[in-house]
Amino acid sequence: MDFRFTPEQERFREEIRRFLDEHVSAALRQEIATSAHTPGPLAKAFLRVLGAQGWLGIGWPKEYGGQGKSMIEQMIFYDELDLRDIHYGGLTITSLAMTLMKVASEAQKQAYLPRILRGELEICLGYTEPGAGSDLASLITRAEREGGEYVITGQKVFTTGAHYCSHIWLLARTDPDLPRHKGLSVFILPLESPGVTVRPLYTMGAIRTNEVFLDHVRVPASAMVGAPNSGFYTVAVALDFERIFMGKYARLRRNFDELLACCRDLRRDGRALLEDPVVQERLVNLHIAIERLRLLCFRSAWMVDQGKVPTAEASAQKVLASELEQRLTEEGMKILGSCGQLEYGSPHAPMEGRLVGAWLLAPMMRFGGGTNEIQRDIIAQRGLGLPRA
Ligand SMILES: Cc1cc2nc3c(=O)[nH]c(=O)nc-3n(C[C@H](O)[C@H](O)[C@H](O)COP(=O)(O)OP(=O)(O)OC[C@H]3O[C@@H](n4cnc5c(N)ncnc54)[C@H](O)[C@@H]3O)c2cc1C
């Protein structure tokens, strides 16, 4: 693989940068800094601006209204938005839309894809339950067929985005008599459906996720995505897409560059932090690790463009990115000393409090999309062909 970008790709990056420089207002930046990763009204409006620009479907095939560009171009786009913490629809765009294209009926594609492309519709993920996380096949939310409908009852937990998305992508048990992972199906339903209750669940750093309760929720049989009892396969497709985008490096790069700038400016005992050889060594090691992650990200994107599925590679990327985020923020806070703990709003907070914010977010990244222990299993078994432990 050639890791250099083509002149067209460089021009594309410049185009996005120029657009964002012109269109991201101070008010939007302020909203992003204070919204604890929940897109506010300005972020939602900006999502539609990105949609109108045609950028939400950069890598989508043209038949679905996309631009038909490569995964490398998509990565370039997400990088530029990540660098500014701009909401671009997250997993709705990067994972679920792509999965819909593979497994949904024509009617479902027509109903969802154009609205997703315009930035009007976002879907949250309803997999995890209080008794089913890593071992997803043990979930007990059930969907029972009654005439032309399914009646869904159960509970989901850690349903991130359920408070601002319009729909949920839900995995439920449709046949309790089949082996555990064979009796599951995926549904898409509006979160406004009668019988759905969304309750907040706050994690470290005040970031909100949710519990979702489903009490005899009636959906038409056409809400099922894919064939009955094929939900585990559908979720596997979605997770493959999800992991490629979970291990992104742009935010790490931005935090590192800002940390470096702080070390240049801040002085301790009469000299710049950057002159301290211990600080220098820590920064160099972080830089090497971030660069390694960047190469891995673009290698996975390149593999997708070659028609391959980067399963073990995406898992490696996710492990590396999430553990590096933890390391970068911890080392950064050690380097900056007590002022590194100041949050957004304090006039003395270095990096506008972003370091402590990222530090509080970092442990969650080791869980989301499947824990790092599970990712290591995937790398061992599917990447290295090692026997199951
Ligand atoms: C902030 C946050 C946001 C999330 N967002 C979503 C979301 O939007 N939608 C959604 O459906 N889920 C979401 N999740 C859930 C996430 O996917 C699960 O937390 C994760 O899959 C782990 O499940 P669990 O919490 O039940 O932990 P468990 O599965 O009980 O795991 C507990 C520990 O045991 C380890 N472990 C479990 N099984 C094995 C094994 N076979 N081998 C080795 N170690 C193992 C795990 O790695 C972990 O360290 C979110 C979680 C968090 C924390």
The ligand as an ORCA input file, in Angstrom:
! r2SCAN-3c Opt
* xyz 0 1
  C     -20.517      4.677     27.856
  C     -20.978      3.458     27.151
  C     -21.687      3.580     25.962
  C     -22.199      2.441     25.327
  N     -23.020      2.584     24.234
  C     -23.702      1.508     23.786
  C     -24.731      1.647     22.791
  O     -24.956      2.737     22.265
  N     -25.460      0.566     22.462
  C     -25.242     -0.669     23.017
  O     -25.938     -1.618     22.667
  N     -24.251     -0.837     23.954
  C     -23.514      0.221     24.361
  N     -22.543      0.068     25.325
  C     -22.390     -1.238     25.932
  C     -21.059     -1.879     25.624
  O     -21.036     -2.377     24.318
  C     -20.919     -2.957     26.699
  O     -20.632     -2.276     27.908
  C     -19.829     -3.929     26.374
  O     -20.182     -4.725     25.281
  C     -19.520     -4.824     27.591
  O     -20.652     -5.395     28.117
  P     -20.943     -5.318     29.693
  O     -20.926     -3.881     30.111
  O     -22.183     -6.083     29.963
  O     -19.708     -6.009     30.372
  P     -19.437     -7.571     30.478
  O     -19.695     -8.224     29.175
  O     -20.169     -8.095     31.670
  O     -17.884     -7.590     30.738
  C     -17.299     -7.294     32.011
  C     -15.801     -7.520     31.888
  O     -15.559     -8.919     31.591
  C     -14.784     -9.015     30.410
  N     -15.216    -10.165     29.611
  C     -16.493    -10.528     29.318
  N     -16.498    -11.628     28.530
  C     -15.209    -11.960     28.318
  C     -14.560    -12.993     27.563
  N     -15.257    -13.891     26.864
  N     -13.203    -13.036     27.580
  C     -12.490    -12.125     28.268
  N     -13.040    -11.112     29.005
  C     -14.377    -11.030     29.016
  C     -15.057     -7.736     29.621
  O     -14.014     -7.446     28.727
  C     -15.165     -6.725     30.753
  O     -13.903     -6.278     31.149
  C     -21.955      1.178     25.899
  C     -21.165      1.063     27.062
  C     -20.680      2.178     27.679
  C     -19.872      2.016     28.935
*
